[in-house]
Amino acid sequence: MAVNDRDVSVQNATTRIIDPHERADYWSELINSYHRRLGYAFPGGNDFNGRTTVRRTADYQLVGWESDPVTYYRTAGHVRADSDDDFRLLLSVTGQVDLWQADQHARLPAGVGCLVSIDKPFAFALGEGKGLLMTIPHREIEHRLDSTALPPARPADLTSGLGRVVADLAAGLFAEGDNMTRHQFDTVSSRLVEFLCMHILGDSPTSPSHLAELESAIRHYIRTHAADPDLTGTTIAHDLGWSLRQIQLALQRAGTTPRELIKDERLQLAYSRLRNPVFREQGIADLAMGLGFGSASAFSTAFRHRFDASPRDIRHG
């Protein structure tokens, strides 16, 4: 189905319209079309009953399913042949899910979710029931979490607190997705991911390794957004899905603050631009204001303190 700027693509499917002896094959091809190449085990044989509804934009996909028991798996061969670095948020609504990845086992009763990478071998067995499976772009996770440090098959309780908000957003998206524009669907999806990552991290990270991971992510974010004159600790916290207190705590451990780190990154960016012929025609005052400095004199003072030279010296050096 073609998707225009206002549409959320909606697709419904059921095995009821298929001959009983062909239903398992039909289901396998259907689920492969939503995700990547998978393996399947049908405890009840070929006469498999299942139905799905998919809501999809260019960035996000939300699959609601209801089915007989089935096991899905990805081997190393599947991953090599059909790679996909996007994440999946698995949420059991009724019934139970057992998930195995990297020799770890997680049991997900109703109301418990799990953030899973399908670019690593896994298997999950679904009992009779229904649930939701959301595809989340890798880029939406990597700048909020250190995805390489995430433990595999990590359950997340979505029955109370912030977790319940995540589950309610997923249910709302599924129920009302075809009444939303694509922009609305993607905006709510992005907020869901923010809350999910905040829930996974917890509100009060205190371990040195956890704080180091946060510090690394914050530094990377500031480095790539230093040219934004509106960048502040509050906007960093919002975009990364963390609290301002988390941002401050991680940088305090490193002996700095959001304000100081932003200023330092902007000064380094200014130094680079002053030496770059592309910016030769831009006045120093305009360059300073464009990077969020309140005045040319404040910029010049900070620059000289940082590099022991004036901006003009660097430009004409």
N, C-alpha and C positions, 0 to 999 in steps of 0.2 A: 504494500500500500504506500502511495506517495505521501510524504509528509510536508505540508507547507508551513509557513511561519507561525500559523495559529493552531496547528493540529497536534494532537497527541495520537499517535497511531494505536489503534485498538484491534486486537485479533483474538478470536475465540476458537477453541478446538475441543473436540470430544471424540473418544474412541467409540461411542455409541453408534456412529454412522458407518463404522468399519466392520467387515465380517469378523466374527470372533477369533478365527484362527490367524488373522492378520493384525490383530490389535497391538500386540507387543512390538512388532516391527514398525507399525505406524507411530507408536509412542516414541520409540527410539529415534526415528528420523525427526519427529516433531521437536523433541527436547534438544537434539543436536542443532537444529536450526535456531534455537534460542541462545545457545551457548557455544560450546566447541565439541569436538569429538569426544564421546564418552563411551564407557562400557556399561552394560546393563545386566541385572539378574532379576528375573520375575519369579518369585516363589510360587505364585499361583498359575504359572504357565502362560500360554499365549492369549487366553481370553481375559485380557487385562482391562479394567475399567479406570478411566481417568479423564479429567477435563482441565483445561487451562484457560486463563484470560491473561493477555499480555498488553501492557501499556508501555509505549516506547517513544522516546525522542532520540535525537542524534547523540545525546550524552548519557541518558539513563534508560534503564529497562527494569520494569517491575512485573514479575510473573507471579500470578496466583494459581495454585494448583489444588486439586482434590483428587485423590487416587487410591487404588489398592496398594498394598505393600510392594515396594520396589527398592533395589539397591543400585546406586549410581557409583561409578568409579572412574578415575583417570590414572593410567599407568605412565611410567616415564616415556614409553613409546608414544602415547597419546600427546603428551606435552611437547615432545620433540617435533611431532608431525603437525601439530595444530596449537601453537602457543597463544596464550592470552594472558596479559599481565593485569587485567582489570580484576577487581575484587568482587566477591559476592557476599551479601548479607543474607544469611539463611535464618528464617524465623518460622518456627513451628507454631501454628495457631491451635490445632487440635492434633492429638497423637504425639508420638515420640520419634525423635531422630537420633541415631547413633552415628557419630562421625569419627573417622580415623585419618590421621595425617602425621607423618614423621614419627611413627611408632607411638603416637599419643592418641588416646581415646577420649571423646567428649560425648556425654549424653545430654541431649537437649529435650527436656519435657516442654509441654506447651508453655509459651510465654518466654522462653529462653532463646536468645539469638546467638549467632556466631559469625564473625568476619573471617572469610576463607579466601585464600589464594588458590585458583585452579591451575596455576602454572607450576604447581608442585603435586606429585601424586597424592591422591586421597580416595576415600570411599565414604559414602554416607548411605545408611539404610533408613528408609522411611516406612514407618508403620502406616496402617490405614488412617487417613486423616487429611488435613489440609494445611497450607502454609503459604508463605511469601518468600520469594527469592529476588533480591534486588542486585542488579549489576551496577557497580560504582567504578567510574574511571580511576585508573591508578593515580593520575595526577591529583585527584581530590583527596587521596589518602596520604600520599608521600610527603606533602608539605604540612600535614597536620600530625602525622605519626612517623616515627622511624620504622617503616614497614619491614625492614630487614631484621629488626630486633623483636618484632611481634612473635609471640609464641604461636605455633600452629594450633588450630582447632580450639581457640580460646572462647569458652562460653561467656555470654554477657546477659545478665539478668535484666530483662526488659519488662518486668512486672510492676516496678515501683520507681518513684523518683524520676531522675532524668531518663533512665532506661524506658520507663513507661511512656514518656513523651516521644521517644524514638519510635516505639511500637505504634503509638497512636498516629504519628505522622505517616508511617508506612501504611497503616490501615486506611487512613484518610485519602492518601494518594491513590490507593487501589480503588477505593469506593467512588471517588470523585474525579479520577483522572480524565475521563472523557468529557467532563464539564469544565476543563481548564484549557487555557492556551498553553502552547509549548513553553513559553517564558515562565508562566506560573508554575507549571509542573517542575521545570528545572530549578527554579528558585526554592521551592519547598524541598526538593530532593537535596539541594546543596545544604540547606539548613539542617536537614535530617543527618547528613554526613557530619556536619560540625558537632551536633549534639552527640552522635555516636562516638566520635573520636574523643570528645570531652569525657564521656561516660567511661570509655576504655582507659583513658589516662587517670581518671579519678580527679577529685577536686584539690587534693593536697599532696602532690608528689614531694617526697622528702628524701628519698634515697639518692646518694651521689650519682649513681649511674643514670637514674631517671632524669635528674636535673641536668646532667651533661648532655643527654639526648635532646632535651628541650632547648638548652643553650645553642646547640649546633643548628637546630631547626630555625631558631630565632635569628641567628647570625646569617644563615642562608637567605631567609626571607628579607631581612633588612638590606642585605647586599643587592638583591635583585629588584628591590623597590625603592632604593635610595633616591631615585630621581623624582619620586612622587612628593610634591611639596606639602601634602597633607598627611604624610606618614607620622603617626604617633604611636606610643605604647598601646593606647586603646584600640587603634585600628589594627595593629598587629595581633592583639589578643582576639579581636573579633574575627579576623580572617583566618587565623590558625585554629579557632575553635577552643581557645583556652581562656582563662580569666586573666585580668591584668595582674592579679596577685601572683599567679603562676609565672608570668613573664618576668615580673620583678624579682621573684625568688630565684629563678634560674640564673639571671644576670648578676644578682647580688653575690652569688657564689663565685662568679668570675670577676668580681670587683668592679662592676660597671652598672649602668642603668640604661633603660631604653633610650632616654634622651641623649645620653653621652654616646651610645653606640650609633644611633642614627646620625648624630653630628659628625662623628669620625668617618662613617661611610660616605657621607655627603662631601666631606672635605677631600677624601681620596678620589671621589668621582670628579670633583671640581678640578683637582690637580691633573687628572687624566684629560679632561676637556680643555684645559688651558694649553696643554701640549699638543692637542689634536687639531690639525689644520681645518677639519670640518667645522669647528666652532670658532674659527679665527675672526669671523665678522661679528660674533656676538659680544656685546660689551660685557665687561667684568661685572658691573652692577646687575645687568639683566641675567647673567649666568647665576649670580648669587641668589637673586630673588626667585629664579626658576627652580632652585634647589631647596627653597624653604627658609633661607636666611632672612631675618627681618630687615636688614639694611646692609649696604655695601661696607660700611665701616665695621659692623659687627662681624661680617664675613672676613674682612681683611685682617682683623685682629686675631680671630680664631685660626685663620689660615697661617699667619705668620708664626703663631705659637706652635702650630702642628708641624710646619715644615721649615721653620727658621728662614723663611723667604717670603716676600710679598707675592700676591697673585700676578702683579705686573712683571716681577722678576722671572717667574716661571714661564709666562707667556712669551717673553722676549729673550729668554735665557739661551 
